Amino acid sequence: MVGEDCIHGHSFFSGATIFPTQLGMAASWDPALLEQVARVTAVEVSTTGIHWTFSPVLCIARDLRWGRVDETFGEDPHLIGELASAMVRGYQGEGLDDPTAILATAKHFAGYSETQGGRDATEADISRRKMTSWYLPPSSASPARAAAPS
């Protein structure tokens, strides 16, 4: 199985469609549009022999000093859950037995974006309340919503 980071298209393949970053797509507030983006990406990716993507990004952008803010859907946990679910549905299509479907792996660990001082991949000091109120809802909502019919 071969995987690729396709957070806004098949960007490592010449001639493939490149979409806006997740932050740009989040500005649409349109889950159906993001489902279509992921479907196009899945079709393009699957034709090049790739079967797995490390996308969508579930990180919450709460500290603008963090250098990966543009990879996120922004700061709203509800919107992140809705858009991520739509992308998973688009990537996985009608099921993984579909030759144009690719396996979606949402990332990163809950709280990854809450690093001290906005530095990437450093320690995060997160209270239980903040973790359950902000960081866990998108992670738990995405699989459930993605499995539900749109």
C-alpha positions as CSV (number, residue, x, y, z in Angstrom):
1,M,0.0,0.0,0.0
2,V,1.3,3.4,-1.0
3,G,0.3,6.6,0.8
4,E,0.6,10.3,0.1
5,D,-0.2,13.6,1.9
6,C,-3.0,14.9,-0.3
7,I,-4.4,17.7,1.9
8,H,-5.3,19.8,-1.1
9,G,-4.9,17.7,-4.2
10,H,-2.4,15.3,-5.7
11,S,0.3,18.0,-5.4
12,F,3.3,15.7,-5.9
13,F,2.2,14.7,-9.4
14,S,2.7,16.9,-12.4
15,G,-0.6,17.9,-14.1
16,A,-2.8,17.0,-11.2
17,T,-5.4,19.4,-9.9
18,I,-4.2,21.5,-7.0
19,F,-6.9,22.9,-4.7
20,P,-6.6,25.7,-2.2
21,T,-5.3,24.9,1.3
22,Q,-7.7,23.6,3.8
23,L,-8.0,27.0,5.4
24,G,-8.9,28.5,2.0
25,M,-11.5,25.7,1.4
26,A,-12.9,26.2,4.9
27,A,-13.9,29.8,3.9
28,S,-16.5,28.3,1.6
29,W,-18.4,26.7,4.6
30,D,-19.6,24.1,2.0
31,P,-19.2,20.5,3.0
32,A,-20.6,19.3,-0.4
33,L,-17.9,21.2,-2.2
34,L,-15.1,19.7,-0.1
35,E,-16.6,16.2,-0.7
36,Q,-16.3,16.9,-4.4
37,V,-12.7,18.2,-4.0
38,A,-11.8,15.0,-2.2
39,R,-13.5,12.8,-4.8
40,V,-11.5,14.5,-7.6
41,T,-8.3,14.0,-5.6
42,A,-9.1,10.3,-5.0
43,V,-9.7,9.7,-8.7
44,E,-6.5,11.4,-9.7
45,V,-4.4,9.8,-6.9
46,S,-5.8,6.3,-7.5
47,T,-4.9,6.4,-11.2
48,T,-1.2,6.8,-10.2
49,G,-1.2,3.7,-7.9
50,I,-1.6,5.5,-4.6
51,H,-4.3,4.0,-2.3
52,W,-4.0,6.0,0.9
53,T,-3.9,9.7,2.0
54,F,-2.8,11.3,5.2
55,S,-5.7,13.8,5.1
56,P,-7.8,15.6,6.2
57,V,-6.1,17.7,8.9
58,L,-8.1,18.0,12.1
59,C,-5.8,20.4,13.9
60,I,-7.5,23.5,15.4
61,A,-5.8,26.8,14.6
62,R,-5.9,28.8,17.9
63,D,-2.4,30.3,17.9
64,L,-1.6,32.1,14.7
65,R,2.1,31.8,15.5
66,W,1.9,28.1,14.7
67,G,3.5,27.6,11.3
68,R,0.9,25.1,10.0
69,V,-2.2,27.2,10.4
70,D,-2.9,27.2,6.7
71,E,-3.1,23.4,6.7
72,T,-6.1,23.5,9.0
73,F,-9.8,24.2,8.6
74,G,-9.5,27.1,11.1
75,E,-10.6,27.4,14.7
76,D,-14.2,26.2,14.9
77,P,-14.4,22.5,16.1
78,H,-17.9,22.1,14.6
79,L,-16.8,23.3,11.1
80,I,-13.7,21.2,11.3
81,G,-15.7,18.1,12.0
82,E,-18.2,18.8,9.2
83,L,-15.6,19.6,6.5
84,A,-13.3,16.7,7.6
85,S,-16.3,14.3,7.4
86,A,-17.1,15.5,3.9
87,M,-13.5,15.0,2.7
88,V,-13.4,11.4,4.2
89,R,-16.6,10.6,2.3
90,G,-15.1,12.0,-0.9
91,Y,-11.9,10.2,-0.6
92,Q,-13.5,6.9,0.2
93,G,-16.3,7.2,-2.3
94,E,-18.9,4.4,-2.3
95,G,-16.5,2.1,-0.3
96,L,-13.0,1.0,-0.5
97,D,-13.8,-1.7,-3.0
98,D,-14.3,1.2,-5.5
99,P,-11.1,1.3,-7.6
100,T,-11.1,5.1,-7.4
101,A,-11.5,5.2,-3.6
102,I,-8.5,5.9,-1.4
103,L,-8.2,5.3,2.4
104,A,-8.3,8.5,4.4
105,T,-6.4,8.9,7.6
106,A,-7.3,12.1,9.5
107,K,-4.4,13.7,11.3
108,H,-2.8,14.8,13.7
109,F,-3.2,13.8,17.3
110,A,-5.7,15.8,19.2
111,G,-3.9,18.8,20.6
112,Y,-1.0,18.7,18.2
113,S,-1.6,22.3,17.2
114,E,-1.7,23.6,20.8
115,T,2.1,23.8,21.2
116,Q,3.7,26.3,23.5
117,G,4.8,29.5,21.7
118,G,3.4,28.4,18.4
119,R,6.4,26.1,17.7
120,D,5.8,23.0,15.7
121,A,6.1,19.6,17.2
122,T,6.9,20.8,20.8
123,E,5.2,20.2,24.1
124,A,1.6,21.1,24.6
125,D,0.0,21.9,28.0
126,I,-3.7,21.2,27.6
127,S,-6.2,21.1,30.4
128,R,-8.8,18.2,30.4
129,R,-11.5,20.8,29.8
130,K,-9.8,22.3,26.8
131,M,-9.1,18.9,25.4
132,T,-12.7,17.7,25.7
133,S,-14.3,21.0,24.7
134,W,-12.1,21.9,21.8
135,Y,-9.7,19.2,20.5
136,L,-11.6,15.9,20.8
137,P,-15.0,16.9,19.1
138,P,-13.6,17.1,15.5
139,S,-11.7,13.8,16.0
140,S,-14.7,11.9,17.3
141,A,-17.2,13.5,14.9
142,S,-15.4,12.9,11.7
143,P,-15.6,9.1,11.6
144,A,-19.2,9.0,12.6
145,R,-20.3,11.6,10.1
146,A,-18.2,10.2,7.3
147,A,-19.9,6.8,7.7
148,A,-23.3,8.4,7.5
149,P,-24.9,8.9,4.1
150,S,-24.6,12.5,2.8
